[in-house]
Amino acid sequence: MRNTAWLWFAGCIAWAVDGIVSLHFHSLQHAQLAFMVSLVFLAAGFFYRKQKR
């Protein structure tokens, strides 16, 4: 299986951008949720990056 951890990091960036846009439009609850999901994607990216092939 190839190294696909970059997908998790791309998801992290997408959710972080969604959180920034939500903050811009003053949707604080959605922004908080988006940043939390972004952190989960970041943690998953680090987890899958460190696994042995």
Residue, then its C-alpha position, 0 to 999 in steps of 0.5 A: m500500500r502506498n503512502t496516502a497520509w497526504l490525503w489526511f493532511a489535505g483534509c486537515i487543510a480543507w477543514a481549517v479553511d472551512g473554519i476560517v470562512s465560518l469565522h469570517f461569516h460569524s458562524l462560531q459553532h460551525a467554525q469550532l466544529a470545523f477546527m475540531v475535525s481539522l485536528v482529528f484529520l491532522a492527528a490521523g495524518f501523523f498516525y498514518r505517516k508514522q506507520k511502517r510499510 
